[in-house]
Amino acid sequence: MKIKALGSQGIQASAIGLGCMGMSEFYGEQNETESIRTIVRAHDLGVSFFDTADMYGPYTNEILVGKAIRSFRKEITIATKFGIVRDPSNPKARGVNGRPEYVKSSCEGSLKRLNVEAIDLYYLHRKDPDTPIEETVGAMSQLVKEGKVRGIGLSEVNVETLRKAHATFPLTALQTEYSLWSRDPEDGILEACKELGIAFVAYSPLGRGFLTGQIKKFEDLSTGDFRKTSPRFQGENFDKNLALVNEVSSIAKEKGCTPSQLALAWVMAQEDFIFPIPGTKRIKYLEENVQTADISLSARELVQIEKVFPKNAVSGSRYSEAGMKSLNQ
Ligand SMILES: NC(=O)c1ccc[n+]([C@@H]2O[C@H](COP(=O)([O-])OP(=O)(O)OC[C@H]3O[C@@H](n4cnc5c(N)ncnc54)[C@H](OP(=O)(O)O)[C@@H]3O)[C@@H](O)[C@H]2O)c1
């Protein structure tokens, strides 16, 4: 697995990372033993970039990841996030907090749960509309000065916020959804990252599992699965999107790879500063995804994919109405 510079601040990461969110919440059943084995196997396969957040679980995902990486912590890049506030008595409710005192206390919490001396990459999960980005990033930069964090990043912000933040303190990475069916970053964000030397971390590169071709009907998702709240997985949208995935799956078959590998290879083919972090809690899927490091797409194949799955072909927004409001701030 290729190891590359992640942004311009001296941090490195494997070309493909591992998203750990689903090991604790959102995507059906959990199995801690298999999840820990998956993280260890990822390390064996050369994956050195692991992604979590304080709000996954909430809190339990950081503990799980901290436990799994203990014996090889020094060899990897660990990224976590803060800023989305959960209410244990109302699991569906979400707040956002980017105030300086919250930045500081959140970091202390993550350090303890991960059981590490420093966080390699610390992201603001969503911009707080009531706190100027300069204040949040100012507090995050203080953590770098104190040695508690090595690099900082943002998630799902617009170009203006990205530039303001980067002028306050150099950002290592921006993490935003990007895949065949989530192409918004092509409208200026990728270009800005390239210009500023900021790595782009593509989350949900498999379209939350939809682009793998394994989710055939809405009922395949278990009760409480977060994806049931996403308009893309609902009603007519589901069927229209499945038709697109079926087209892409035929191209994968022709190429001799799986639809998941094709979806990941497509993300990786866009720009060298893009790091996909596919999520899985299963060794089988992890191994399949990691093999994508050896698959490249020709210009002809990229055109073929674009033809069957053009930029704005997807039906439905990626989050519920409330979730959409916290994006692109
Ligand atoms: N910044 C943000 O706001 C944000 C938002 C969402 C996610 N993230 C981060 O990004 C990471 C990745 O995104 P994601 O997990 O949402 O979506 P994803 O990587 O697009 O898809 C994950 C889903 O695909 C399934 N899957 C993975 N590999 C597969 C394969 N080879 N064949 C069939 N199915 C496969 C997984 O199944 P299993 O669950 O059964 O393994 C899981 O349900 C997360 O883990 C999280 O760390 C960040």
The ligand as an ORCA input file, in Angstrom:
! r2SCAN-3c Opt
* xyz 0 1
  N     -17.156     13.669      8.154
  C     -18.349     13.158      8.142
  O     -19.367     13.859      8.310
  C     -18.525     11.672      7.908
  C     -19.799     11.154      7.593
  C     -19.908      9.777      7.362
  C     -18.795      8.957      7.437
  N     -17.569      9.504      7.762
  C     -16.364      8.645      7.861
  O     -16.131      8.018      6.609
  C     -16.017      6.598      6.772
  C     -16.495      5.879      5.525
  O     -17.802      6.233      5.172
  P     -19.060      5.293      5.391
  O     -18.686      4.159      6.283
  O     -20.156      6.191      5.754
  O     -19.458      4.794      3.941
  P     -18.815      3.877      2.800
  O     -17.396      3.644      3.052
  O     -19.229      4.543      1.559
  O     -19.684      2.548      2.955
  C     -19.715      1.784      4.115
  C     -20.739      0.669      3.935
  O     -20.341     -0.149      2.833
  C     -20.229     -1.487      3.223
  N     -19.045     -2.033      2.525
  C     -17.757     -1.636      2.642
  N     -16.955     -2.311      1.811
  C     -17.766     -3.175      1.141
  C     -17.531     -4.162      0.145
  N     -16.309     -4.368     -0.348
  N     -18.602     -4.883     -0.305
  C     -19.853     -4.677      0.163
  N     -20.124     -3.743      1.111
  C     -19.091     -3.008      1.601
  C     -20.069     -1.493      4.711
  O     -20.595     -2.684      5.227
  P     -20.352     -3.226      6.723
  O     -20.852     -2.108      7.612
  O     -21.205     -4.419      6.764
  O     -18.926     -3.482      6.892
  C     -20.855     -0.253      5.120
  O     -22.201     -0.570      5.296
  C     -16.845      6.325      8.040
  O     -16.503      5.089      8.616
  C     -16.492      7.512      8.896
  O     -15.265      7.307      9.547
  C     -17.440     10.842      7.976
*
